[in-house]
Amino acid sequence: MAGNDEEKMGSIKSVVDLTIVGDNISDIAAFTLEKYEFKNNSTLSPEAREEGDAKIKDVLWKRVEELKKRRMQILAEMFTLAETTLEEVINKGK
């Protein structure tokens, strides 16, 4: 039965479009680099810019992965809660 629940959870539409998230992450990285340069009235070297961009994107994608895992946990909890609630309704009449 557990495998069946996992299939159901996997079939629930994702509310997140990862293409859009990727675009947003790229925008956040670019903005962060530009903001740093503006605040410090300086220009980052191409190497620092490239490394900063890569590391910012990496840490933000890790956060997205954490959120995806948490979403699956919440969905599992919701299926359990739904089953428990239905059992309560059915057993109420017994």
Secondary structure per residue as TSV (DSSP state, phi and psi in degrees):
chain	resnum	aa	ss	phi	psi
A	1	M	-	360.0	-34.8
A	2	A	H	-60.7	-41.5
A	3	G	H	-60.6	-38.0
A	4	N	H	-63.6	-41.4
A	5	D	H	-63.0	-40.4
A	6	E	H	-64.0	-38.0
A	7	E	H	-63.9	-42.0
A	8	K	H	-62.4	-44.7
A	9	M	H	-63.9	-37.9
A	10	G	H	-67.7	-26.0
A	11	S	H	-85.5	-11.3
A	12	I	S	-69.9	131.2
A	13	K	-	-58.9	138.3
A	14	S	-	-76.5	136.5
A	15	V	S	-89.2	0.8
A	16	V	-	-117.7	126.9
A	17	D	-	-93.8	109.7
A	18	L	H	-67.3	-21.2
A	19	T	H	-66.3	-43.7
A	20	I	H	-66.7	-41.8
A	21	V	H	-59.7	-43.4
A	22	G	H	-60.4	-42.2
A	23	D	H	-62.4	-42.3
A	24	N	H	-64.0	-41.1
A	25	I	H	-63.0	-42.6
A	26	S	H	-61.3	-42.1
A	27	D	H	-63.5	-42.2
A	28	I	H	-63.5	-44.0
A	29	A	H	-61.7	-48.0
A	30	A	H	-61.8	-44.1
A	31	F	H	-62.3	-42.2
A	32	T	H	-62.2	-42.0
A	33	L	H	-65.0	-45.1
A	34	E	H	-65.4	-40.1
A	35	K	H	-62.1	-43.2
A	36	Y	H	-58.9	-47.2
A	37	E	H	-62.5	-41.3
A	38	F	H	-65.3	-49.1
A	39	K	H	-61.7	-33.8
A	40	N	T	-101.6	4.9
A	41	N	T	46.1	50.7
A	42	S	-	-145.2	170.4
A	43	T	-	-121.9	127.0
A	44	L	-	-71.5	148.2
A	45	S	-	-67.1	156.4
A	46	P	H	-56.4	-35.9
A	47	E	H	-66.5	-46.2
A	48	A	H	-65.0	-40.1
A	49	R	H	-62.4	-46.3
A	50	E	H	-64.7	-45.2
A	51	E	H	-66.2	-44.1
A	52	G	H	-60.2	-45.2
A	53	D	H	-59.0	-46.9
A	54	A	H	-64.8	-43.5
A	55	K	H	-70.6	-38.3
A	56	I	H	-61.6	-48.3
A	57	K	H	-61.3	-41.0
A	58	D	H	-61.4	-47.8
A	59	V	H	-67.6	-34.5
A	60	L	H	-71.9	-38.1
A	61	W	H	-65.2	-34.9
A	62	K	H	-62.0	-38.9
A	63	R	H	-64.5	-40.3
A	64	V	H	-61.3	-42.2
A	65	E	H	-62.9	-40.5
A	66	E	H	-61.0	-41.4
A	67	L	H	-67.1	-37.0
A	68	K	H	-64.1	-40.9
A	69	K	H	-64.9	-42.7
A	70	R	H	-63.7	-37.7
A	71	R	H	-60.0	-43.6
A	72	M	H	-64.3	-37.6
A	73	Q	H	-63.6	-43.3
A	74	I	H	-64.7	-42.6
A	75	L	H	-60.4	-42.5
A	76	A	H	-60.9	-43.3
A	77	E	H	-62.6	-38.0
A	78	M	H	-66.9	-41.2
A	79	F	H	-62.6	-42.7
A	80	T	H	-63.2	-44.9
A	81	L	H	-62.6	-41.0
A	82	A	H	-63.1	-44.6
A	83	E	H	-62.8	-45.3
A	84	T	H	-60.6	-44.2
A	85	T	H	-63.2	-44.3
A	86	L	H	-62.4	-42.8
A	87	E	H	-61.5	-38.9
A	88	E	H	-62.4	-43.1
A	89	V	H	-63.7	-45.6
A	90	I	H	-67.7	-41.7
A	91	N	H	-75.1	-16.5
A	92	K	H	-61.4	-37.6
A	93	G	T	-80.0	-5.9
A	94	K	-	-89.4	360.0
